[in-house]
């Protein structure tokens, strides 16, 4: 697969997604030797909203108001998940510093490395999911944030509204650019 032209890889990825819409995107990226962003861009268009990476801080600031979410870092060696609120952050020393303290999510992010953000609507493991996925210049995932679920495993309606509002705002901004 590595030797195929990218146009052929994209067509094969689209076919694979159509056959198994809730498959693991990272597995397709590995199989076809492409960045994860290439796989995300193969998802049906009605399931994607793209936001320029320059809006990294604004998007995270909005998500910090959503309540409990699932924050995921997925690499070839580990899938790390944190469930809880995304803490507010602030810029300092060139980093976006998450203010989670000792008991919550904390860390230091490089906003300038984010080149694209995708709001993704797709099934995963038989369930509807909504996620905000952040990508670097190489098209690799920095991290993902998933809309939270209630005690019945349904997507939290208030977060769905916030997710869709973020999508609408970014679509309007893109239309006015």
N, C-alpha and C positions, 0 to 999 in steps of 0.2 A: 504493500500500500504506500510505502514511503516514496516510491518513484512516480506515482501518479501525479498528473498536473492538479493544481488546487481546484480547478473547475470540476474535475471528475470526483475528487474527494468530497467536495461540497454536495454534489448530486447524490453520492452514496450515503453521506451523512443524513441528508434530507429523507432519503428512502428509509434509512434505519430508524429515524425519528418517527416517520409515518407508521412504520411497522410496530414500534414499541415506544409510544409517546412518553411513557413514564420511566424510560431508561436513565441510566447514570451518564450525565453529560461528560464527565471526566473520563469515563471508560471509552466513549467514542473519540474523544480527543487523543487518547493514547493509541487506540486502534488505528486511527487515520493519520497519526503524526502531525496534528495541527494544534494550535492553542485552543484553550477552552472557549475563548471568545468567538472563534470561528464556528464552533458547534452551536453556541447560543444564537449566533446570527442566522443559523439554519432553522431555528424554531419558526413555527408559523408566525407571520407578521402581526396577526391580531393578538398575539401573546407577548409582544415586546414593546417596550418604550425605551428609547435610548436617551441618555442625558450625558452631556459633555462632562468629563472628569473635573473641569474647573469648578463644578458645583458640589464637589465632595463635602466640604464643610457644611454647606446649606442643607444638603440631603441628610447628613448625620445629625445635624441640629434638629431637623424635623423629626427624625426617627427617635431621637432621645425623648420625645414627648408621647410616644406610642404606648408605653408600658412594656410588659414582658414580651420579648421577642426571642428568636433563636439565632445566635451569632455562630457562624460556622467558618472554620478555616480548613480547607480540604487540600492536602498535598498528596504526592504519590506514597508517602509513608504514614500519613495519619489523617484522620478526620476528627477535629476537635470541635466540640459544641459547648456553647454556654447558653443557658436559658435564664432569662431575667431581663431587667430593663437595661437598655443601652444608656450608659451615663453621658451626661453632657461633657463636652470637651472644650478646650481652648487652645489657641495657637501659642506656642512658646518654643524658642530655640529651634525654629523651623519644623516643628512637629505639631500634630494635632493630638493633644494629650487628653486621653479619656480620664475623667475624674471619678473613677469607680471606687477608689480607696482599697482597703484591704479585704473587703468582703464581697465586692462585685467585680464586674469586668473592668479592667484597667489596662493601660498600655499607651504606646506612642506610635502614631501613624504618620506617614509621610504623604500629605495631601498632594504634593506636586507629582507624585508617582502615579496617581490615578488619572487615567486617560479616558476611560469610558465607564459609565454606570448603566446597567440595564435593569428595568423593572420587568420581571418575568412572571408570566401567568402560565402554569403548566401542571399537568398531573405528575405526581411522584408516588410510587408505591400504592397506586390506586386511589390517591387522594388529591384533591385540588390544592395547589400551593401557590403562594405569592411570595416572591423574593426580590430583594434588591441586591444586585451582584456588581461588585467593583473590580475593574480590570486595570492592569498596568500597561505600559507601552508595548510589551511583548504579547499582549492578549491573554495573559495568564491571570487567574483569579487572585485577587488580594484577599477578599473575604466575601461572605454572603450573609445577608440578614433576612430571615424568614418571618412573615407575619405569624403572630402567635395563635394558639388554639385554646379554646375554652375546655371545660371539664368534659364535654361531650365530643371533643376532638374536632369541633367545627372551627373554622377560621373566625377570629374575633371580629365582629362586625364593625366596631369602631376603628380597628386597624385597617380593615378592608377599605373603609371610607377614606382614611388618611393616605393609604397606598394609591387609591384611584385619584385622589386630589393631587398628590405629587405627580402622578402621570399626566393629569390634565394641565397642571401648571407648566410642566416641562414641554408638553406638546404645544401649548400656547406660546411659550418663550421661543421655541424653535420656529414656529410660524411667523413670529415677529422679528426674527433675526435677519 
